[in-house]
Amino acid sequence: MTSRKSHYREHDIMDKSLNKGESPEPSCVSMKSDQSIDDVINFSSGDSSTDLRKLNEKEEVELLVQRKTNPTDLASTLQTRFARIYLQKHKSRLGERFQRLNEGISYQGNLTLLNEIYTELFITEGDSGEVNNEHEVRHIEMSRRPEMQEIPIKCNDIFKPSPGQYKPVKSVLTRGVAGIGKTVSVQKFILDWAEGKANQDVHLIVPLPFRELNFMKEENISLIELLHQFFSDIKELRSTDLNDYKVMFIFDGLDECRLPLNFRTNQTLSDVTHSASVDVLLTSLIKGTLLPSALIWITSRPAAANQIPSEWVDQVTEVRGFSDPQKEIYFRKKINDQSLTNRIITHIKSSRSLYIMCHIPVFCWILATVLETMLGEAESAEIPKTLTQMFTHFLIFQTKLKTQKYDGKNEVDIHKVRKYIFSLGKLAFEQLEKGNLIFYEEDLTQCGIDVREVSVYSGVCTQIFREEFGLCLGKVYSFVHLSIQEFLAALYRFLSFDSDKKHKSEITSFQKKEVDKALQCENGRMDLYLRFLLGLSLESNQSLLRGLLTHTGNMSHSSLEIVEYIKEKIREIDIPEKSINLFHCLNELNDHFLVQEVQTYLNGTRASRLSDVSLSPAEWSAFVFVLLNSEEELNEFELSKYHQSEEGLLRLLPVVKVCRKANLSGCYLTLKSCSILAQTLRNLRELNLSHNNLQDSGLKLLSVGLKNSHCKLRTLELYNCRIGEEGFSALGSALRSNPSHMRELDLSWNNPGVSGVILLSDLLKDPHCNLEKLQLSDCSIGEEGFAVLASALRSNHSHLRELNLSSNKPGDSGVKQLSDVLEYPQCKLEKLQLSNCSIGEEGCAVLASALRSNSSRLRELDLSSNKPGDSGQKLLSDLLENPQSKLEKLHLLPYLQEDTHAPANYKTQISSDEHGGHT
C-alpha cells in the first residue's frame, strides 16, 4: 500500500495537471507537504520521459499496467488517478451550479451571471459575543462606524488568520443579518475555487446548506454515505480518500437549522464509515473528531450564531454588507443607464433611513427594482421615501410585472391577487411569530396553502415568494428577504382588520395592541412589522393599494390617535434605546415633531449644551434617535459636548455603544456608570475615564468588562481617578485574562503602591500582552517600583515602546536600574519620560552612558524639571551628535541656565516640554 506521505505527493501532482490555470495564491491552511508540485509522476526507476499528464484516460491505464507488476499497487494507483477525475467533475459541476446569481427571481430563466453583478462585500473580523436582542435592521442602523476603522477581509481569504493570530484557522463562523450577502459570499468563494482563481490547495468543497440537511434529521447515515447522497459525481470516492485530500465543508444558514446540534450530549464520532444521526455527524465534524483535517465554514444570522460553542470556532467574521462606495458600485452595475443611476443614488441619499438600509444588498436590489421603473418612466407618482412606501410600490410592481409579462394582460386581476397575497401574508405572519424564514411543505399546509398550487403563488408574486431550486432532497420555500416577509405579514394583518366590518371603528385599539405587543417582544422580532403596519394606516399608502383593500380613506383620525399613543409610550420608557423603533414608526406616520425639537438644540439656536436645558425622557430619546441617524459618522463620542453628567451618559448610552472612541473625562461618573460601561465595551476601542472619582470599587466593576474576551479595547485612560492598590489588582487581573488587545494605558495620578506596580510588571512580561504605551506619572513610585518595572522591560516578551514615569521618586538606584535595562537588546523602549523626578548629575551621567550603547533604541528622553547640572547637560546634549546614540529628542528645560557651557547650537537640539510630565 502507498504511504500517506506519497498520497499527498501524488495529489500535489494531480492538482497541477487538473488546474493549469490556477492562481499562485493558495488558501491559508494547507495539509500538503512542501514538495514541489512541478514534478512529473514517475512510477518506476526506468523510463521517465513519458508525461502521464499528456495522455488520455485509456492510455494512462495501459501505461500503468505496463509499468506495474504488483496488483495491489496497481489498484491503489488506479484508484488515486480516478479519484482525481471524480474530483475534477465535481469541481466543474459546482462551477456550473454557482456561476449564476438568483436575485430574488423565482424561476430559473434569465438568471444573472454572478461575476457580472458581484460587488465586493465589506467583511471584517467579528466576535462570538452574546446575542444582540434587537431587530436585525437595528443592527444595520447602528453599524455606523467608518469602514476605515475595521480591517477588511476578502471573501477568498476567509481562512487567513487575523493579525496577531498564528494558529492555523480550520473553522470559521461568519455572521450577518438576513440578506446581507452571506450566501452570495459562499457562492463567490466556491465559484472562484471552481474556476481556478483561488484556494487551489483545497481538493474538495462540500456545500451542505442547513435547509437541505433538515430533510435528513430523522436519518442515520455515515459521512461518506451523506456525501454520496448529495453529490453523485463523487460516489466512487472511498472513505480513505477523505483522509488523503484536503476537504472543506460549508454549512450555510445555521439560523435555518432545525436539528438540535447537541454539542454537549451527542456521542463523539471519529470514523467516516460509521452511521449516526445527521446531528451527530455535524457536531462531530465541527468539533474536529470526525475528519479532523477538514476545514469548516458556517454562516449564520447573529441571533443563531451562539448555537456553535466558541471553543469549536477558530475565527469569527462578520459580513457587513455594502460600504457607502460599494452601494454606488452596485447600482452602477445593476442599471445600465448611468444618468438614471445618478438620479436613483441622489434620491436614496436624500432619505437617511433608505440610505442606511442599503448596507443590505437585497434591499439595494429592491430599491433598484422600484426606482428604475418609477424614475425611468417619469411617472407622476410621488417617489417613495419611507420603507412602507418603498415596499408597497415593490409589491405593486411585482404583481403588475407578472400580469403584463407572463399573462399578456394589462390589467391586474385584483380578486386573484388579493387571494394569493392574503394567503402568503398569513404564512408570513404565522412563520414570523415562530421566527422562521424558510418553510417546508408542512408549513404551507398548516397555513392553508395547497403545495400543488405553489407555482401559482410564486407566479402571481414574482420575485416575492419563491421555491428554492437546485436542492437534492426536497422542496424549500421562502420569501426573497425577511423584510418582504415582514411587510406581507403587516399587510395581512391590515387586510384582515380591513375585511372585518364589525371592527373597522376600532382601528386605533388594534394598532395600540400591536404597539404593546412589539414592545414586549424581547428580541425585537416584530419591530419592522410594526413600522409597516402603522405606515399602512396612512391614507396615501392605502390609496396605492386600491382594490386590495375593501375600505380606504377616513382613517386620518386613527393616525393622529396612534401618533399620540406612541409619543406617550416614548415618555413612559426610561431607556432611550428601547424607544428608537417607535421614532421610526413616527417617521412612517410622517410625524417629525419631537425630532425637529431636538434638532433645534443640536443646531445651537436655543442652547450651547444640553446641560443648559431640561430635557424630558421623550426628548432624550429623540436626541439619541437624531444622533444615530445623522449623516455624520459616529466615530468619537465626547459626553462633555452634550451633557457633562452621569445622567447624560445613561441617556446617551445607545450612542456610546456604536462608537469606537468615548471621551467621558471629567463627567462626574460613579459606580453606576462603571457597572453599565462594563457591559458596553464590545465596540469601543478607546475609552477615556480620566478625572472621574471611580476609586477602587469603580475599577473593579469596570474590570469585569475588560476581562471579557469580547472586549477589544486598545486604549484606556484612567488619569486621576483615585485608584489604589485594590483597583490596580483588579485591573491587572482583568488584563492578564484578556491581554492581547490593549495597546495604551494611562494610570497617572493614582496610587498603585508596590503591589500595583508588580501586577503591571507581570502583565508586561506576559507573552500575550501587546501593551506599547504606559503612563504612570505622579503615582508615588519609588526605588522598589522602578526596579520591578526595569525587570519587566528586560523581558523578551515586553512590547513597551513608551513609558512615562514623570513626577515619581526613583532615587539613584531606580535610575541606575532603568539605565541598565536601556542597554538590553530585549528592551524595545523608544520614548522615556522622567520629568520632575529629582534626578541629579549622577543619574544623568548613568543615563547618558546607557544611551551611548549601540543596543539602546531610545529616541526621545524627557528629563525636564530635573537638576542635571552643567556636567549632566553636557553629557546628555553630546548624545544628540553621537553617531552610536539613537537619541533624537531631548527635553531638559526649564532648568537650563543662561550661562550654560553647552555648545552654541544646544538650544535648538534640546526642546522644552510645555505640558510637564503628562502627555
N, C-alpha and C positions, 0 to 999 in steps of 0.2 A: 504493500500500500504506500502511496506517496505521503510524505510528511505534510504537516500543517504549514510549515515554512515554504515548502515547494509549491503548495497550493497558492499561497499568496503571490509567489513569484510568477506563477503561470497567469494568475488573474491580472497582474500588472501588465503582462504582455498582451493578454486578451483585450484589455481596455484600450491599449494603443491601437490595435487593429480595428476595433469597433468604433472608435471615436477619433477619427483622423482630424476632425475639425475642432477638437476640444480646446477649451480655454486653458491656458497655462496656469490659471488661478484655481487651486483646489479649495475644497471646503476646509474647515479649520480643525477637524478631528479626523485622524487617519489611523486605520488599523494596519496599514501595509508596511512592509519593510522599506528600507531606504535604498534598495537595489534598483538599478536603472530599468525603466520600462522600455528602453530602446533596444534591449537585447532581442534577438530572434530565437524562437524556440528551437532547441537542438536536443533531440531525443536520443541521440547516440553520439559516441565519440567519433563516428565516421563522417560521412558526407554532411556538411553543414551549409552547402551552397544554396539549397532549396529553401526559400522563404515560404513557410506554410501560409502566410497571410495573403499570398498571391494566388492560392489555389482555391477552387470551389469546394463545396462541402464533400462531394463524392471523391474528388481527387485527394483531399486531406485524409479521408478514411483509408483509401487504398495505400497511400504513402505510409500511414501509421501502421497498417497491417504488415507492410513490407519490413518496416524498421523494428517492430516489436515482436518479441518471441514469447514473452511472459503474458499469458491470458489475463491475469489479474491486473497487471499494469496497463495492458491494452484497454480493458474495460473501464478502468479508472480514468485513463486519459481521454477516452471517447466521451465518457460522461461529462468530464470537465469541459471538453470542446463543445459539446451540445448544449451544456448549461449556458455558455456564452450566447449561443444563438437564441435560446429562450429569453434570456435577459434582454437582449437587444430588441426582440419582438415586443416584449413588454414595454420597453422604453419608448419604442416608436408608437405604440398604441396609446400610451399616456400622453405623448406629444400631440397626437391627433385629437384625443379627448379634451385636452385642456387648452387648445390653441384658440378657442372661441369663447367670448365672454357673454354671459347671459345677464344683460342689464334690465332685468325685470320683465323680459318678454316671455310669455307663457307658451310659446310654440317654438319649434326647433329651426324654423326657417329664418333667414336674414340675421343670423347672429353675427356680432361684431368680432373681428379678429382682435384678440387680446393685445397683441403688440402694437396695433394701430391706435388703440384708445387708451392704453395703460399709462397712467400718470403716477410717478413715484410717490408713495405714501410716506408720511412722516412717522417713522418707527423709532422708538427710543427705549432706553433701559427703564424697566418698571420695577415694581416690588410686589411681594406676595403678602401685602398688608391686609388689614381687616376689611371686611365688606363695607362698602360705602352705601348706606341705606338711603339712597336718593335715586330719583329717576335718572336714567342714562342721559337724557337731554340736559339735565343739570350738570352732569359730568362735563359735557361739551361746553356748556355756557360758562362753567367755572374754570375751564382749562385755558386761561388767558395768558399764561407765561410766554414770553418770546421764545421762538424755537432756538435762537442762538444760545440759550442757556442750557439746552439739552445736547447730548451727544447723539446725533442721528445714526441709525443702524440701517444699512442697506438690506433689502429683503434677502438677498443671496448670502449675506454674512450673518444670518440669524444664529449660527452656531459658533461664531467667533467670540472668544472670551472678552468680557468688558475690560476696560483699562484697570490694571492692578490685579486682575484675576489670572492666575497661572494654571489652575486646574482645567483640564480639558472639559468642554461642555458637551455632555451627552444627552441631556434632557432640557427642553426649552418649553416654557409656558408663555404663550402670547395672549395678552388680554386686549379687549377693545369693545366698545359699545356696539350694539346691533347696527349693521350697515356701514361700519367704519372702514371695512376693507380687509378683514382677517382672511376670509375665504379667497378673495382675489389675490392676496399675498401668497397664499398657499398655491393657488393656480399658477401664478407667475413663477414661483420657485420651481415647481415641477416642470413647467414649460421650458424654462431656461436650462434646466438639467437635461431634459429630453432632447433639446436642440444642441447640446454640447457646449453651452455657453458658460456654465458654472457648476461647481461641486462635482466634478467628474471623478473624484475618488470614491464617490458613493456608487455602488454597483446596482442597488435595487431600492427603489422608493415604493412604499406601500401606503397609499392613501385609503384610510378607513374612517369615513365620516361617522360620527356617533348616530346620526339619524338613520343610517343603514344598520349599524350594529344593534340598534334597538329591536330589529326584527328577530334577532337571534338570542334574546335574553333568556329564553327557556331551553336553549340547546346546550348539549355537552359536545365539545369538539376539541380537537388538538389544534395547535397553532398552525402546523403545516397544512392540515385539512382546511382550516379557515382561509388560508391564502389561496389554496387551490379552488375553493368555492367562489371566492371573489374574483380571481384572476385566472382564467382558463389558459392563458398563454404561458403560464409558468407551472403548469400541472406536472411537468416532467422533472421539476426540481426536487431533489431528495432533501430529507431533513438535515443531512450532514452539510449540504451546500450552504445552508443558512449560517453555519459557523465559519465557512470559508470566505464568505462575501461580506462586504460592508453594507448593512441594511438600514434603511431609515423608515420608521413608521410615522405617519402623520394622522393624528386624530383631530379632526376639525369639528368644532361645535360642541364643546363639553357642556354648554348650557342646554343643549338639546338631548343630553343623555338621560335615558330612563332606566339605566342599570344602577344598582345600589353602590357600586365601587367601594366595597368594604375593605379598605386597606388594612385595618387592624385585625379583622376576624377571618378574612379569607385565607385559605390554605396557600402555601408558597409552592409554586410550580417551577421546575427547572428544565424539564425535558420537552422539546417542541413536539414530540410524538404522543405525549400523554394527554388524554382527554379531560376536559373540565368545563365548567360553565364559562361563557364569554367574559363574565365579570371577573373570574379568577384569572383568565388569560390576560386581561387588560391590567389588572393590579400587579400581576407578576412581571409583565413587560415593563411597566412604569417603575416598579421597584428595582428592576435590574436583575432579578433572579432568573428570569426566563430570557434567553438570548442576551446575555449581559453586554455583548459588544454592540448591540443595536442602538441607533440614535432615535430619540423620541421627541416629536414636536406636537404639542397640544395647543389648540386655540379655544378661547372661551370668552364669553361676556364677563364683566367684572364680578357680578353677583355670584356666579357659579365657580369662579376660579379657585376658591378655597376648598373645593372638593378634593384637590390634589394636595396632600401634605407637603409642606415646604421642604422636608428632608429629601424628597424624591425629585426635586426640581433644581437643576444646576443654575439656570438663568431664567429670569422673568423679563419679558419685553412687553411693550405696550404700543399698539397701533393707535396713533393719534389722528389718523385721517389726513386731510389736506391742510398744509400750512397756507397762509394767505397767498403767496405766489403760486402754489400748486392749484389753488382754486381757479385762478385765471387760466393756467395752462390747460386744465381740464375743459373749461368752456371753449377755449380756442381750438382744442382738438375735436370736441363734440360737435361744434357748429361751424360750418364752412364759411358762412358769410361773416367776415370779421367786423364789418360795420354793425351788423346786428349783435354780434358778440359784445362789442363795446357798449352798446345800449343796455344789454342784459346785465353786464358787470356793473355799470353805473347804477342801475335800478337796485340791484341786490345790495350794493354798498350803502344805498340810502336808507335801508331798513336794517338796523343793527341786529335784530333778532334773526332775520333771514341770513345775514352775512355770517353770523356766528355758527348757525346750523350748517352752513356749507362746509364745515370741517368734515361732515359725513358725506362720503362720495355718493351714496344713494340719494341723499337729499339734493345734491347738485344735479343728478340726473332728473329728479322730479321737477326742479326749477327750470332746467333746460327744456324739458318737455312742454311745460306750460308757457314759459315766456317766449320761446322760439315761435310758438303759434300766435300768441297774443300780440307780440311786438312785430312779428313778421307780416301779419295780415292787417296791421293797422286798425285793429278793432277799436271801437269807441268805448268799450267797457273799461272800467277802472282797473288799472294794473294792480294785482294783489300785493299787499304789504304785510299782512298778518299770516300766521300759519293756517288758520281756518280758511281764509280766502284762497290761499295757495292750494290747499288740498281739495277744496270744493271745486275749483277750476280743473284740477287734475282729474277728479272723478268725472266731471262733465266731459272733458276732453277724451278720456279713455272710452266712455260709452259711445260718444259720437264717432270716434275713430273706428270702433268695431262695426257700427252700423253702416258707415259710409264705405269702409274699405273691404269688408268681407260680405256684407249682405246686399251691397249695391243700393242701399236706400239713403235718402237724405234726412228722413225723419226718424226720431227715436221712438221705439215702442215703449212708452212710459210705463204701462202696466207690467210689461215683462221685465223691464229694467228694475222697477220698484220691487217686484217679487224677488228677483235674484239678489239685489243689494240688501234687502231686508233679511234674507236667509244668510248671506255672507256676514252681515252685521251681527246677527245673533251668534254665529260661530265666533266672530272676532271678540265679542263681548264676553261670552262664556269662557273662552280659552284665555282671554286677558286676565280674568279674575283668577284663573288657575296658574297663570304665569307661563303659558305655553306659546311658543312661536311657530312650531311645526305641528302638523296634525296627521293622524293616520285615519284609515277608513272608519274605525270605530268612533273616532271623534266626530267625524262628519255625520255619521248615522245618528249619534246622540243629539245632534242639532237639527235633525230632520232633513238633512241633505242626502239625496239618493246618490250613492257613489257612481251609479251608471250615468248620471247627468252632470258629473263634474266638468266635463269638457264644455258643457253649455255655460256653466258658471264662469269658467275661465275665459270663455269666448266673449260673453257679454261684458265682462270686466277685464278686458285685455290689459296686461301688464299691472294688474292689481292682485289677482289671485291666480296661483299657478300650481300646476302639477310638476314635481321635480322629474327631470329626465336623466337618463344615464345611470339610474340605480340598478343594482343587481338583484335585490331580494324582494322588493315590493314597491308600493307607491307611497310617496310622501307629498303632502300639500302644505302650502304656506302662502302668506301674503308677502308681497315683494319686500316690504320693510315693516318693522314694528310700528312705526308712526302711521302707516296706512291702516294697519290693524286697529290702532287706537282711534283713528278718525272714523273708520267704519263702525266701531263699537259705539262711539258717541252718536253717530248718525242713526244707528239702530235704536238707541235709547230715545233719541229725539223723535224719530218716526213713530216709535211705539206710543209715546206720550201723545203725539200729534193725532194718532189714529183713535185714541180713546176719548170720545166726545164727552164722557162724564167728567173728565179731569182737566179739560182744557183751561178752565178758570183757575186751576191750582198749579200753573206752571212755575210760579216762584217757589212754592213749597217744595216742588220736585227738585228744582235747582239747588235750594238750600240743603236738602238732604244729600245731594251728590257732593256739594262742597264739604259738608261734615264728614262724609264717607271718605273722601280723598285725604282730608286732613288726618284722619285716624289710621290711614294706611301707612305703616311704618316704613316700608321700602320705597315709597313714592311711586308705586306701580300705576296709580290712577291719575298722576299729575297731568300728563299731556292729554289724556282722555278728558279731564275736566276742562282744560283750556278749549278743546274742540267743542265740547258740549255747550259751554257758555257762549263761545263765538257763534255757534249756530243759532243762538236766540236773537241775534241782530237781524233786523228786517232786511238789510242789504244782502246778507248771506242767504236768507230764506228765499229771496226773490231769484237768486241764481238757481235754486233747486226746483223751482216752479212745480211741475207735476208730481215730483216725488213726495211733496207734502200735500196733505188734504186741506190744510188751512195755513194761510200766511197773513202777515200784517197784524196790526192791533196788539202787538206784543211789546211795544216800546216801553209801556209801563212796567212790564216784568223786568226789562233790562235795568231800568232805574232802581227798582227794588233790590235786585240781586247785587248791583254795584254797591249800594249802601250796606247790604248784608256782608259783603266781602270786606269792606272797609272796617266794619265793626269787628270782624274776625281778626283783621290785622291789628287793631287796637288791643284785642284781648291777648294776642300772642306775645310773650315776653322776649322770646328769642327770634331776632330778625331772620335768621336762616330758615326758619320754618314757614315764614310768610312770603318768601321770594316767589314761589309759584303763584300765589294769589295776585301779585303785581303783574305777572304775565297774563293772568286771567283778566285783570282790568285792562290790560293792553288789547286783548282780544275783543273786549267790550267797548273799546275806543274811549276809555276814561283815563286821563293822564294827570288829574289834578294834584294828587299827592306828590308825584314825581316832579312835576313842574314847580311845586312849592319848595321842595328840597333843592332843586336845581338853582333856585334863586340864592339860597345860602352858599352853594358851591361857587357861584359866579361872583360872590363877594359884594353884592349890591346891598345886602342887609346886615352882614356881619363878616368880620375878618376870620373868625374861627367859630366852630360850633359850640365851643365852651362859653362863648359870649351870649348864647341863646339857650332857651329851654325847649328841648325837643320832646314831643310826645313819643310813645312807643311806635306808633304808626309812622311818624316822620323818621325815626331812626331806621325802621325797616325800609322805608322809601330811599333813604340815604344809601343803605347797603345795596339796594337794587340798582340805583344810579351808578355807583362805583363799579359794580360787577358788570354792568352793561355799557360802560363808557367806551369810547373809541381808543382811549389811551391804554396801552398795555400795562397790566398790573404787575410791575416788577418789584418796586420797592414801596413799602408802606411805612410812613412816618406818622405815628399817632399824634405827636405834638402839633401837627398841622391842622388837626381836626378837633381833638378833644383830649387835653393832657390830663387824663384821669383813668382810674380803673374802670369806671362806668363806660368810658369811651372805648376801651379795649374790649369789654364784654359785648357791647353793642355792635362793634365793627369786626368781631371775630371772623365772620364768614369771609371778609376781605383779606384778613391776615392769612387765612388758610390757603388761599390761592396765590399768594405772593411768594417770591423767593427770598426777599430781604425784608426784615421787620425791624424798624428802629423804634424801640419803646423806651428809650433813655429818658430818665427824669420824669416819669409819668405817675409817680406815687402808687406804684403797684405793690400788692401784698401777697400773702399766701394764696389767696383765692385765684389770683392771676397765674401764679406758678402752677397750680394744680390743673388749670384749664389749658395753659400753654403746653404742658407735658403731653396733652392728648392731641395737639395740633402741630407737631413738629415734622410730620411726614414730608410736606412740600418745602418747608423752609430750608434754605442753605446758609443764611446769615441771620443771626439774632443778636440785637444789642439791648441788653437789660441794665446797662450802667446807670448809676445814680438812682437806684431804687432800693428801698430798705428791705431786701429779701431775707437777709440773715441765714443762718444755717438751716432752719426749718423750711424756708422757701426753696433753697437749693436742693434740699433732699427731695422735695416734691418734683422739682424740675428734672432731677436726675433719673426719675422713673421713666420719663420720656426719652431722655438721652440714652438710656440703657437699651431701649427697644431697637431691635435690629432694623426696623423700617426707618429709623431716624438717620438722615444723611446730612446732618448739619455740618458745615465746613468751617464756619466762623461763629464764635461765641464770645461776646463781650460782657463782662461782669465787673467792670470798673466801679469801685466804691459802692459795694452792695452789702458791706458789713458782714462778710462771710468769715467764719472762724474754722478751727480745725475739723469740727464735725461736718461742716459743709464741704470742705476740701476732701474729706474722706469719702463722702457720698459721691462727689463729682469724679474723684479718681476711680472709684469702683465702677461707676457707670461707663466711663471712657475706656476702661480696660475690657469691659464686656462688649463694647461696640467701638473699637479704636480706629478703624481704617479710614473714616471719612473726615474727621476733624483735622483742619489744617492750621487754623489760627485761634488762639485762646488768650484772652485778656483778663487777668485776675488782679490787676493792680489795685492798690489802695484797699487791700483786705488783710486779714491776719491768719495766714495758713499755719503758723507755728512750724516747728521742725518736722512734726509728723506729716503735715500737709505737703511740705516740700519733698519729703521722702516718697510720698504717694505719687507726686507728679514725676519725680525722677524714675520711679518704677515704670510709669507709663511710657516715658521716653525710651526706656530700654526694651519695651515690648516690640517684637519684630513686626507686629501688625500695625503699630502706631505710625501714622504719617504726619504727625504734627510738625509744622515748619516754622511757626512763629509763636513765641510765648512771651507774654508781657507780665512781669511780676514787680513792677516799680512800686516803691513805698509799701512793702509788705513785711517790714521788720525782719528781714532775713539776715542772719549773722554768719559767722565763720563756718559753723557746722552745716548750715543750709547751703552755703557756697560749695563746700566740699562734696556734699551729696549731689548737687547739680553737675559739678565737674565730673564726678564718676559716671553720671548718665551720658554726658557728652562724649566720654571715651568709648561708649558702647558702639559696636558695629552697626546696631540697628537704629540709632538716632538719626532722624531726618532733619533735625532742627537747623534752620538757616538764620533765624533772627531771635535774639534773646535780649530782653530789656530787664535789667536788674538795678535801674536807677533808684536813688534815694533809699538804699539799703546800707548795711554795715558789714562789709566783707572782712575788714581788718586786713593786716598784711598777709596772713595765711590764706585767707579767702582769695585775695588777688593772685597769690602765688599758685594756688590750686587751679584757678581759672586760666592763668597764663600757661601753665604746663600743658593743659589739655588742648590749647590752641595749636600746639606743635604736633599733636597726634594726627596721623593721616586719616584716622576714622572720624575726626571731628569735622563736620560739614558747615560749621558756623561761618556766616559771611557778614553779619551785622551784629555788633555788640554795643549795648547802651549801659554805661556805668556813670552817668552824670550824678553829681551830688552824693558821692559815696565816700567822702573823706579820704580819697586816695592821694598820697603824697609822692615825693620824689622817688622813694624806694619802690613803691608799687608801679609807678610809671616806667621805671627802669626795667622792672621784671617784664612788664607788658611789651615794651619795645624790643627786648631780647627775644621774646617768643615770636613777635611778628616779623623778625628778620629771618625766621626759619622758612625754608622752601615749602615745608609741609602746611603752613598756615594758609587757610583760604579766606581769612578775614579781609573784607573790602571796605568796611565802614566801622569806625570806632568813635563813640561819643563819651568824652571824658570832661564835658563842660561842668562847671561849678565844682571842680576839684582843685587841688593845690599841687600842681606838678612841679612848681619851681622852675628856675631857669634851666637846670640840667635836664629835668623831665621834659620840658618843652622842646629843648634841642634834640634830645634822643627821639622823641615822637615825630617831630617835624622832618627829621632826616629820613624817616621811613617812606615819606612820600616820594623821595627821589632815589630810594634804594631799589635797584632792579630785582633783588631777591624778594622784596616785600610786595604783596598783592594789595596793600592798603591804598585806597583811592580817596577816601573822605575821612577827615579827622576833625572832630568838634572839641575845642578847648575853651572857648570863650564862656563866661565873661571875665575869667581871672587873668587874661592876657594883659601884661603891663606895657606901658608906653616905652619904657627903657629896656625892653627885652633885647637880648643879644641874638635873636633869631635873624636869619638872612632877610634880605630886602623883600623878597617875594613871599615871605612867610604868611602874611595876612591873606593872600589870595589862595594859599594852599589850605588854610585852616578856616572853616566856616563856623559861624555861630549858630546856636540852636535856640531859636526864639521860643520854642514850646516847652522847654525844660526837658524832663525825663520821659514824659509820656507822649508817644507819637502813634 
